[in-house]
Amino acid sequence: RVPTSNAPTRRPMSPWESSGPRPRPPARYRATCTTRTPRALDLGGATAVLDTFLARRKGATSRTYGACLLDFAHFLGVADGAAAVLRILTEGAVHPGRANELAVRYKADLVVRRLSPATLNLRIAALRSLVAHARRLGYVRWTLEIDGEHRDGVRDCRGPDVQSVSRLIGTCAQPDALSLRDRGILRLAFDL
C-alpha cells in the first residue's frame, strides 16, 4: 500500500541521538559542586579531616599514611599531623598555588634526602589523597596538582653469565662429597 497522507515519515534514530533530555550520570561520575563557600577550618576541623582520612583506610595503609603526614609535619616544623593538615589547607585557601608550591618544596626536600622514588611517590600520594578527602568534606575547593617522581626501569634479573658459573664450578674442584654435590647443583641449575 502507498501512504495517502502527505505527513513526513520519521526515520529511525541512531543510538547517539536521544528523544529527550540526556539522563543524568550516576553520582560517582558527577563533579562535586564547588559553588558553595568552603567550611571554616581551624585546628579542630583539621584534626577531624585527618581522623576521618586515616579511619577510612585499612590498618597498614592508615599507619603508612600517618607516618607520611608526620614526615610532612617535620618538614613544616609543626608539632603533629593535624597542624600540617591545617597549614596546607589554609595555604591553599589563600591561593591554591601556594599549597602546590608547598608540596613542590616538600618533594624537593625528599629528593635532597635521597629517598627512593617509591617512598617519594607514596608521600606525595598521601598529601594528594588528603587534600582530595578535604575537598570531598567541603573544606577546600581545589586539588593538589603535583606529579610523582619517575621510577627507573626494573633491576637486572638476568643472573650470572657463563664465565661466572664456570668460575663457581671451578671452586668446587675438591674430591669431597660437598664439592661433588655443589658441582651437581650448579650444573643442573645452569644446564652445563
N, C-alpha and C positions, 0 to 999 in steps of 0.2 A: 504494500500500500504506500502511496505517496502522501506525505502530510499535507493537509489542506490549509493550515494556518500559516501566516507569514512570520510567526514568532521565531527568533533565532534559536537554534539548538545549542544546548550547553555542552561544551567539550569536557571530558573528564579532567579532574585536577591532578596535577603532578604531586608527588609526595612532599616537595618542599613548599608548595603553596598551601595556604590554610584558608578555611572558610570564615574564620572569625579571629578574635584576638588570640595572640600567642599564649599558650599556657605558661604559667609561672614556674620557673625551675624549682627543684627541691631546695630546701633551706641550706643544705650543705654546699650548694653551688652559688648561692647568692652572696654578694659582697655585703659586709657589715655596714650598717648605717653610720656615717661619720659626720652627720649634720648636727648631732647633739653636742653640747659642750662637754668636755671630759669631766669626770668626777674629780673633786678636790683630793689632793694627795698629801698626806702627812706621813710621819713615821709609822703610825698605826695602820694606815692604808697600805704602806709598803710592806709591812710585816704580813698583812692579810694576803697581799699578792704573792709574796714569797711562800707563805704557808700553803696556799691553795695550789701554787705552781708545783711545789715538791710533793704535795699529798696526792696529786693525780697521777703520779708515776710509781712504778714498782720499786721495791727496796733498793736494789743495786743502782738503778738509774737515778733515783732520788738522792742517794748518798753521793754519787759521782757529780751530779749537777750542783748539789750543795757545796761540794769541795771546789767546783769550778767558780761558783759565785763568791766563795770565801777568798779564793785567789784574786778575783776581781776586786774584792773589798781591800785586800792588802795592797793591790796596785794603786787604788784610790787613796789609801791611807786612812780608811774609816774603820770603825770598830767591828762591824759584822755585815752579814749579807743583806739584812734589811736596810741598813744605811746605804749600801752600794746600790740597791734597787731604787731607793729614794733619789739618790744622786743622778743615776742615768735617766730615770723617768722625768725628773724635774729639769734636767738639762735639755731633754727632748721637748718638754712643754714650752720652753723659751723659744727654741727653734730646733726642728728635727735634725738639722745638720750638725748641731752641737753634740747630740748624742752619737751620731755617726762618727764625728771627729774623736770623741772619747773612746769609742770602740776601735777605731783605727789606731789610736795611740796605744791602747791595750794590746792589740795584735802586734804592733811594732815591738812592744816590751817583751812579748812572748817569743818573738823571733830573736831578739837580742839575748834572751836567756837560753837560746838554742834548744828549745823544746821540739819534740818531733812533730811533723805535720799532723799526725793523727791526734795528738794531745792538743795542739793549737786549734784544729778544726772542732774538737769536742768542746773546748772552752768558748769559742765563738758561737757554736751552735746553741750552747746553753744560754748565752746572752740573747741571741735572736729569738729563741723559744720563749724566754721570759718576757721580752717586750711584746711578742705576739699574744701571750697569755694576758698581759696587762691591757692590751688593746681589746681583747675579747671581753674583758671585765668592764671596759668603758673608762679606764683611767687615762689612756692616750689615744690619739687618732693617727699615729704614724707607725711605721715599721722600721726596724733596724736593717740597713742595707749595707752589709759588709760581706765580702766573699771570703771563703776559707782559703787555706794555703794549698797549692797544687802538690799532690803527692807524686813522688817519683815512681818509676816503674818497679816491678817486682824484683825481689832479690834473685841472685843467681842460684838455681837449684839443679844445675846440670850434673853435679857430682864430680869425683876425681877423674882426671884423664888417664890414658893408658900408661903413660910413663909413671905416674904416681902410684897406680895399682901395682905395676911391676916392681917398684921400689918397696912397696909394702910386702909383696910376696918374697922379695929378696931378704927382708928382715926375718922371715920365718924359715931360715935355711938350716936350723939346727935339727938333728935327727930325733929329738924327743917327741913325745905324744902331743903336747900342747902346740908345738910348731906345725906338726902334721895336721892337726885339727884346724888351726888358723889358716894354713895354706888352702885346705879344702874349702873352708867357708869363703875365703876371698875368691877362689876360682869359681865356686858356684854363684856367688853374688855378682861377679863381673863377667862371667861367661868366657873365661880364658882357656 
